[in-house]
Amino acid sequence: MSRDEEILKRLLENYKRPWRPKAADPFRSLVRIILSQNTNYKNESTAYSRLESSVGAIPESLAAAPIEAIAEAIKPAGMYNRRSVVLKNVAEEVLARFDGDLTQVLVMPYEEAREELMGLTGVGYKTADVLLMFDAGKQIIPVDRHIFRISKRLGIVPENAGYEQVRSALESTAPTGRHEDVHVLLIQFGRDICRALRPKCGGCFLRDLCPYPN
């Protein structure tokens, strides 16, 4: 077993998956992913609930709603002026391109589905990958800021590695069928132990495999 495989093995052994996504309409999932960017779960959840109750989190409702109404609903998530424009544009584009239904995109092969999603306003690599992992069951590992930090500190990838290099390195190392778990648990590890400031290196279960403390 390689050092990188041992790292992910210990991660999976030391953490239990705290939650599983519930089956949802993929457009609603996309809305939540957009709202979750650069905010915490509580703020995202509050913003989504307000949006659902006041405007509706479906393409038809968002496309028809005034920007101001969307912005007011999603204020708890932050950056509401920009996000409201993104959500309205995405709703209009999904209606025009996919007749309001993203299910047809999720069944496409990964690269094709990713390209289609990234053609939508405000949807980049990570947003597309998160949707395709959770809602389409693709065996991929989206990379957020925690995963970037951890992968570089552990020496899984070079310090100058970009999104695709980190994703590819983790996906090639993750056990079959555990990619979603690796994604979720790496984020948990980044919040609990391998924090950006004052990481808890002393009690880390990966200390003997990690060059960072030295």
ZADO-1210 file (C-alpha; in nm, 4 decimals, padded with zeros to 6 digits):
<atoms>
<atom x="00.0000" y="00.0000" z="00.0000" code="MET" pos="1"/>
<atom x="00.1348" y="00.3425" z="-00.0939" code="SER" pos="2"/>
<atom x="00.1664" y="00.6256" z="00.1565" code="ARG" pos="3"/>
<atom x="-00.1235" y="00.8128" z="-00.0099" code="ASP" pos="4"/>
<atom x="-00.3444" y="00.5024" z="00.0074" code="GLU" pos="5"/>
<atom x="-00.2571" y="00.4664" z="00.3763" code="GLU" pos="6"/>
<atom x="-00.3579" y="00.8292" z="00.4353" code="ILE" pos="7"/>
<atom x="-00.7051" y="00.7758" z="00.2887" code="LEU" pos="8"/>
<atom x="-00.7395" y="00.4380" z="00.4633" code="LYS" pos="9"/>
<atom x="-00.6785" y="00.6009" z="00.8019" code="ARG" pos="10"/>
<atom x="-00.9159" y="00.8844" z="00.7173" code="LEU" pos="11"/>
<atom x="-01.1942" y="00.6349" z="00.6445" code="LEU" pos="12"/>
<atom x="-01.1127" y="00.4377" z="00.9612" code="GLU" pos="13"/>
<atom x="-01.1003" y="00.7375" z="01.1946" code="ASN" pos="14"/>
<atom x="-01.4176" y="00.9116" z="01.0845" code="TYR" pos="15"/>
<atom x="-01.7767" y="00.8059" z="01.0468" code="LYS" pos="16"/>
<atom x="-01.9793" y="00.9730" z="00.7755" code="ARG" pos="17"/>
<atom x="-02.1842" y="01.2388" z="00.9605" code="PRO" pos="18"/>
<atom x="-02.4594" y="01.2719" z="00.6997" code="TRP" pos="19"/>
<atom x="-02.5880" y="01.1460" z="00.3672" code="ARG" pos="20"/>
<atom x="-02.7594" y="01.3640" z="00.1066" code="PRO" pos="21"/>
<atom x="-03.1295" y="01.3063" z="00.0624" code="LYS" pos="22"/>
<atom x="-03.2615" y="01.2377" z="-00.2847" code="ALA" pos="23"/>
<atom x="-03.3556" y="01.5722" z="-00.4330" code="ALA" pos="24"/>
<atom x="-03.4428" y="01.7456" z="-00.7544" code="ASP" pos="25"/>
<atom x="-03.1051" y="01.8222" z="-00.9181" code="PRO" pos="26"/>
<atom x="-03.1964" y="02.1852" z="-00.9836" code="PHE" pos="27"/>
<atom x="-03.2740" y="02.2386" z="-00.6160" code="ARG" pos="28"/>
<atom x="-02.9419" y="02.0715" z="-00.5352" code="SER" pos="29"/>
<atom x="-02.7647" y="02.3098" z="-00.7710" code="LEU" pos="30"/>
<atom x="-02.9317" y="02.6072" z="-00.6001" code="VAL" pos="31"/>
<atom x="-02.8076" y="02.4845" z="-00.2622" code="ARG" pos="32"/>
<atom x="-02.4550" y="02.4326" z="-00.3918" code="ILE" pos="33"/>
<atom x="-02.4472" y="02.7874" z="-00.5283" code="ILE" pos="34"/>
<atom x="-02.5745" y="02.9216" z="-00.1957" code="LEU" pos="35"/>
<atom x="-02.3166" y="02.7167" z="-00.0014" code="SER" pos="36"/>
<atom x="-02.0155" y="02.8771" z="-00.1680" code="GLN" pos="37"/>
<atom x="-01.8031" y="03.0678" z="00.0868" code="ASN" pos="38"/>
<atom x="-02.0532" y="03.0315" z="00.3691" code="THR" pos="39"/>
<atom x="-02.1364" y="02.7771" z="00.6376" code="ASN" pos="40"/>
<atom x="-02.4089" y="02.5144" z="00.6393" code="TYR" pos="41"/>
<atom x="-02.6353" y="02.7076" z="00.8792" code="LYS" pos="42"/>
<atom x="-02.6380" y="03.0205" z="00.6630" code="ASN" pos="43"/>
<atom x="-02.6852" y="02.8223" z="00.3427" code="GLU" pos="44"/>
<atom x="-02.9718" y="02.6231" z="00.4923" code="SER" pos="45"/>
<atom x="-03.1469" y="02.9357" z="00.6230" code="THR" pos="46"/>
<atom x="-03.1088" y="03.1121" z="00.2879" code="ALA" pos="47"/>
<atom x="-03.2396" y="02.8114" z="00.0966" code="TYR" pos="48"/>
<atom x="-03.5433" y="02.7726" z="00.3248" code="SER" pos="49"/>
<atom x="-03.6290" y="03.1407" z="00.2844" code="ARG" pos="50"/>
<atom x="-03.5898" y="03.1173" z="-00.0915" code="LEU" pos="51"/>
<atom x="-03.8060" y="02.8076" z="-00.1130" code="GLU" pos="52"/>
<atom x="-04.0860" y="02.9603" z="00.0943" code="SER" pos="53"/>
<atom x="-04.0879" y="03.3115" z="-00.0525" code="SER" pos="54"/>
<atom x="-03.9930" y="03.2609" z="-00.4175" code="VAL" pos="55"/>
<atom x="-03.9646" y="02.8895" z="-00.4901" code="GLY" pos="56"/>
<atom x="-03.6435" y="02.7041" z="-00.5740" code="ALA" pos="57"/>
<atom x="-03.7521" y="02.5774" z="-00.9143" code="ILE" pos="58"/>
<atom x="-03.6471" y="02.7196" z="-01.2522" code="PRO" pos="59"/>
<atom x="-03.9894" y="02.8607" z="-01.3382" code="GLU" pos="60"/>
<atom x="-04.0218" y="03.0514" z="-01.0092" code="SER" pos="61"/>
<atom x="-03.6702" y="03.1897" z="-01.0064" code="LEU" pos="62"/>
<atom x="-03.6823" y="03.2938" z="-01.3711" code="ALA" pos="63"/>
<atom x="-04.0059" y="03.4856" z="-01.3118" code="ALA" pos="64"/>
<atom x="-03.9078" y="03.6428" z="-00.9785" code="ALA" pos="65"/>
<atom x="-03.7655" y="03.9953" z="-00.9456" code="PRO" pos="66"/>
<atom x="-03.3934" y="04.0030" z="-00.8630" code="ILE" pos="67"/>
<atom x="-03.4750" y="04.2016" z="-00.5495" code="GLU" pos="68"/>
<atom x="-03.7037" y="03.9273" z="-00.4170" code="ALA" pos="69"/>
<atom x="-03.4384" y="03.6613" z="-00.4690" code="ILE" pos="70"/>
<atom x="-03.1705" y="03.8787" z="-00.3065" code="ALA" pos="71"/>
<atom x="-03.3884" y="03.9475" z="-00.0034" code="GLU" pos="72"/>
<atom x="-03.4599" y="03.5773" z="00.0450" code="ALA" pos="73"/>
<atom x="-03.0979" y="03.4630" z="00.0277" code="ILE" pos="74"/>
<atom x="-02.9410" y="03.7378" z="00.2417" code="LYS" pos="75"/>
<atom x="-02.8261" y="03.4963" z="00.5160" code="PRO" pos="76"/>
<atom x="-02.5886" y="03.3248" z="00.2699" code="ALA" pos="77"/>
<atom x="-02.4035" y="03.6496" z="00.1977" code="GLY" pos="78"/>
<atom x="-02.3063" y="03.8009" z="-00.1392" code="MET" pos="79"/>
<atom x="-02.6787" y="03.8104" z="-00.2074" code="TYR" pos="80"/>
<atom x="-02.6683" y="04.0728" z="-00.4815" code="ASN" pos="81"/>
<atom x="-02.4330" y="03.8667" z="-00.6970" code="ARG" pos="82"/>
<atom x="-02.5894" y="03.5315" z="-00.6079" code="ARG" pos="83"/>
<atom x="-02.9392" y="03.6513" z="-00.6920" code="SER" pos="84"/>
<atom x="-02.8287" y="03.7389" z="-01.0449" code="VAL" pos="85"/>
<atom x="-02.6545" y="03.4020" z="-01.0801" code="VAL" pos="86"/>
<atom x="-02.9607" y="03.2086" z="-00.9620" code="LEU" pos="87"/>
<atom x="-03.1978" y="03.3946" z="-01.1929" code="LYS" pos="88"/>
<atom x="-02.9659" y="03.3475" z="-01.4918" code="ASN" pos="89"/>
<atom x="-02.9146" y="02.9775" z="-01.4151" code="VAL" pos="90"/>
<atom x="-03.2920" y="02.9277" z="-01.3908" code="ALA" pos="91"/>
<atom x="-03.3470" y="03.0955" z="-01.7271" code="GLU" pos="92"/>
<atom x="-03.0690" y="02.8936" z="-01.8890" code="GLU" pos="93"/>
<atom x="-03.1917" y="02.5609" z="-01.7486" code="VAL" pos="94"/>
<atom x="-03.5390" y="02.6357" z="-01.8821" code="LEU" pos="95"/>
<atom x="-03.4059" y="02.7311" z="-02.2253" code="ALA" pos="96"/>
<atom x="-03.1495" y="02.4534" z="-02.2635" code="ARG" pos="97"/>
<atom x="-03.2974" y="02.1628" z="-02.0692" code="PHE" pos="98"/>
<atom x="-03.6679" y="02.2453" z="-02.0435" code="ASP" pos="99"/>
<atom x="-03.6210" y="02.2977" z="-01.6704" code="GLY" pos="100"/>
<atom x="-03.4948" y="01.9443" z="-01.6024" code="ASP" pos="101"/>
<atom x="-03.1283" y="01.8714" z="-01.5204" code="LEU" pos="102"/>
<atom x="-03.1890" y="01.4964" z="-01.4904" code="THR" pos="103"/>
<atom x="-03.1025" y="01.4521" z="-01.8568" code="GLN" pos="104"/>
<atom x="-02.7606" y="01.6062" z="-01.7888" code="VAL" pos="105"/>
<atom x="-02.6814" y="01.3884" z="-01.4873" code="LEU" pos="106"/>
<atom x="-02.7174" y="01.0661" z="-01.6862" code="VAL" pos="107"/>
<atom x="-02.4555" y="01.1753" z="-01.9388" code="MET" pos="108"/>
<atom x="-02.0950" y="01.0490" z="-01.9133" code="PRO" pos="109"/>
<atom x="-01.8969" y="01.2534" z="-01.6605" code="TYR" pos="110"/>
<atom x="-01.6964" y="01.4753" z="-01.8958" code="GLU" pos="111"/>
<atom x="-01.9998" y="01.5535" z="-02.1112" code="GLU" pos="112"/>
<atom x="-02.2228" y="01.6262" z="-01.8122" code="ALA" pos="113"/>
<atom x="-01.9561" y="01.8460" z="-01.6561" code="ARG" pos="114"/>
<atom x="-01.9165" y="02.0478" z="-01.9737" code="GLU" pos="115"/>
<atom x="-02.2926" y="02.1026" z="-02.0003" code="GLU" pos="116"/>
<atom x="-02.3157" y="02.2186" z="-01.6383" code="LEU" pos="117"/>
<atom x="-02.0186" y="02.4500" z="-01.6714" code="MET" pos="118"/>
<atom x="-02.1978" y="02.6225" z="-01.9556" code="GLY" pos="119"/>
<atom x="-02.4402" y="02.7617" z="-01.6958" code="LEU" pos="120"/>
<atom x="-02.3823" y="03.1010" z="-01.5331" code="THR" pos="121"/>
<atom x="-02.1724" y="03.0781" z="-01.2173" code="GLY" pos="122"/>
<atom x="-02.1035" y="02.7038" z="-01.2453" code="VAL" pos="123"/>
<atom x="-01.7344" y="02.6170" z="-01.2342" code="GLY" pos="124"/>
<atom x="-01.5401" y="02.2939" z="-01.1842" code="TYR" pos="125"/>
<atom x="-01.6236" y="02.2472" z="-00.8172" code="LYS" pos="126"/>
<atom x="-01.9936" y="02.3320" z="-00.8400" code="THR" pos="127"/>
<atom x="-02.0414" y="02.0956" z="-01.1343" code="ALA" pos="128"/>
<atom x="-01.8418" y="01.8205" z="-00.9638" code="ASP" pos="129"/>
<atom x="-02.0322" y="01.8462" z="-00.6352" code="VAL" pos="130"/>
<atom x="-02.3640" y="01.8099" z="-00.8167" code="LEU" pos="131"/>
<atom x="-02.2367" y="01.5173" z="-01.0240" code="LEU" pos="132"/>
<atom x="-02.0952" y="01.3419" z="-00.7174" code="MET" pos="133"/>
<atom x="-02.3965" y="01.3773" z="-00.4870" code="PHE" pos="134"/>
<atom x="-02.6843" y="01.3697" z="-00.7349" code="ASP" pos="135"/>
<atom x="-02.5471" y="01.1561" z="-01.0180" code="ALA" pos="136"/>
<atom x="-02.3256" y="00.9220" z="-00.8149" code="GLY" pos="137"/>
<atom x="-02.0176" y="00.9901" z="-01.0274" code="LYS" pos="138"/>
<atom x="-01.6940" y="00.8540" z="-00.8772" code="GLN" pos="139"/>
<atom x="-01.5222" y="01.1896" z="-00.8445" code="ILE" pos="140"/>
<atom x="-01.3782" y="01.3986" z="-00.5605" code="ILE" pos="141"/>
<atom x="-01.4585" y="01.7699" z="-00.5791" code="PRO" pos="142"/>
<atom x="-01.1870" y="01.9893" z="-00.4298" code="VAL" pos="143"/>
<atom x="-01.2703" y="02.2685" z="-00.1873" code="ASP" pos="144"/>
<atom x="-01.0344" y="02.4903" z="00.0136" code="ARG" pos="145"/>
<atom x="-00.9943" y="02.2326" z="00.2913" code="HIS" pos="146"/>
<atom x="-00.9056" y="01.9568" z="00.0468" code="ILE" pos="147"/>
<atom x="-00.6577" y="02.1833" z="-00.1315" code="PHE" pos="148"/>
<atom x="-00.4843" y="02.2618" z="00.1979" code="ARG" pos="149"/>
<atom x="-00.4766" y="01.9033" z="00.3246" code="ILE" pos="150"/>
<atom x="-00.3532" y="01.7532" z="-00.0030" code="SER" pos="151"/>
<atom x="-00.0631" y="01.9979" z="-00.0200" code="LYS" pos="152"/>
<atom x="00.0327" y="01.9736" z="00.3483" code="ARG" pos="153"/>
<atom x="00.0388" y="01.5953" z="00.3275" code="LEU" pos="154"/>
<atom x="00.2468" y="01.6050" z="00.0109" code="GLY" pos="155"/>
<atom x="-00.0132" y="01.4198" z="-00.1956" code="ILE" pos="156"/>
<atom x="00.0327" y="01.6909" z="-00.4586" code="VAL" pos="157"/>
<atom x="00.2943" y="01.9653" z="-00.5099" code="PRO" pos="158"/>
<atom x="00.2371" y="02.3070" z="-00.3528" code="GLU" pos="159"/>
<atom x="00.1566" y="02.4590" z="-00.6936" code="ASN" pos="160"/>
<atom x="-00.0996" y="02.1925" z="-00.7897" code="ALA" pos="161"/>
<atom x="-00.4253" y="02.3161" z="-00.9385" code="GLY" pos="162"/>
<atom x="-00.7797" y="02.1864" z="-00.9051" code="TYR" pos="163"/>
<atom x="-00.7554" y="01.9111" z="-01.1669" code="GLU" pos="164"/>
<atom x="-00.4247" y="01.7781" z="-01.0384" code="GLN" pos="165"/>
<atom x="-00.5559" y="01.7506" z="-00.6819" code="VAL" pos="166"/>
<atom x="-00.8801" y="01.5888" z="-00.7966" code="ARG" pos="167"/>
<atom x="-00.7014" y="01.3357" z="-01.0150" code="SER" pos="168"/>
<atom x="-00.4515" y="01.2429" z="-00.7423" code="ALA" pos="169"/>
<atom x="-00.7228" y="01.1778" z="-00.4857" code="LEU" pos="170"/>
<atom x="-00.9530" y="00.9931" z="-00.7241" code="GLU" pos="171"/>
<atom x="-00.6753" y="00.7570" z="-00.8319" code="SER" pos="172"/>
<atom x="-00.5960" y="00.6794" z="-00.4654" code="THR" pos="173"/>
<atom x="-00.9447" y="00.6501" z="-00.3153" code="ALA" pos="174"/>
<atom x="-01.0878" y="00.3001" z="-00.2625" code="PRO" pos="175"/>
<atom x="-01.3496" y="00.1974" z="-00.5159" code="THR" pos="176"/>
<atom x="-01.6921" y="00.3246" z="-00.4198" code="GLY" pos="177"/>
<atom x="-01.5624" y="00.5538" z="-00.1430" code="ARG" pos="178"/>
<atom x="-01.5008" y="00.8742" z="-00.3373" code="HIS" pos="179"/>
<atom x="-01.7975" y="01.0559" z="-00.1846" code="GLU" pos="180"/>
<atom x="-01.6891" y="00.9490" z="00.1639" code="ASP" pos="181"/>
<atom x="-01.3336" y="01.0698" z="00.1018" code="VAL" pos="182"/>
<atom x="-01.4641" y="01.4101" z="-00.0112" code="HIS" pos="183"/>
<atom x="-01.6903" y="01.4573" z="00.2914" code="VAL" pos="184"/>
<atom x="-01.4399" y="01.3247" z="00.5462" code="LEU" pos="185"/>
<atom x="-01.1459" y="01.5266" z="00.4143" code="LEU" pos="186"/>
<atom x="-01.3552" y="01.8400" z="00.4671" code="ILE" pos="187"/>
<atom x="-01.4405" y="01.7245" z="00.8207" code="GLN" pos="188"/>
<atom x="-01.0716" y="01.6528" z="00.8871" code="PHE" pos="189"/>
<atom x="-00.9854" y="02.0019" z="00.7597" code="GLY" pos="190"/>
<atom x="-01.2329" y="02.1602" z="00.9991" code="ARG" pos="191"/>
<atom x="-01.1438" y="01.9488" z="01.3027" code="ASP" pos="192"/>
<atom x="-00.7688" y="01.8894" z="01.2826" code="ILE" pos="193"/>
<atom x="-00.5875" y="02.0129" z="00.9707" code="CYS" pos="194"/>
<atom x="-00.7158" y="02.3673" z="01.0122" code="ARG" pos="195"/>
<atom x="-00.5805" y="02.6629" z="00.8190" code="ALA" pos="196"/>
<atom x="-00.4717" y="02.8337" z="01.1422" code="LEU" pos="197"/>
<atom x="-00.3350" y="02.6431" z="01.4419" code="ARG" pos="198"/>
<atom x="-00.3732" y="02.2884" z="01.3045" code="PRO" pos="199"/>
<atom x="-00.3847" y="02.0190" z="01.5733" code="LYS" pos="200"/>
<atom x="-00.0752" y="01.8352" z="01.4535" code="CYS" pos="201"/>
<atom x="00.0058" y="01.6865" z="01.7956" code="GLY" pos="202"/>
<atom x="-00.3027" y="01.4668" z="01.8096" code="GLY" pos="203"/>
<atom x="-00.3356" y="01.3989" z="01.4379" code="CYS" pos="204"/>
<atom x="-00.3728" y="01.0361" z="01.3277" code="PHE" pos="205"/>
<atom x="-00.1691" y="01.1201" z="01.0160" code="LEU" pos="206"/>
<atom x="00.1233" y="01.2886" z="01.1940" code="ARG" pos="207"/>
<atom x="00.3747" y="01.0128" z="01.1121" code="ASP" pos="208"/>
<atom x="00.2859" y="01.0376" z="00.7418" code="LEU" pos="209"/>
<atom x="00.2815" y="01.4166" z="00.7196" code="CYS" pos="210"/>
<atom x="00.5812" y="01.6428" z="00.6456" code="PRO" pos="211"/>
<atom x="00.3987" y="01.9586" z="00.7603" code="TYR" pos="212"/>
<atom x="00.4730" y="01.9516" z="01.1355" code="PRO" pos="213"/>
<atom x="00.8471" y="01.9549" z="01.0581" code="ASN" pos="214"/>
</atoms>
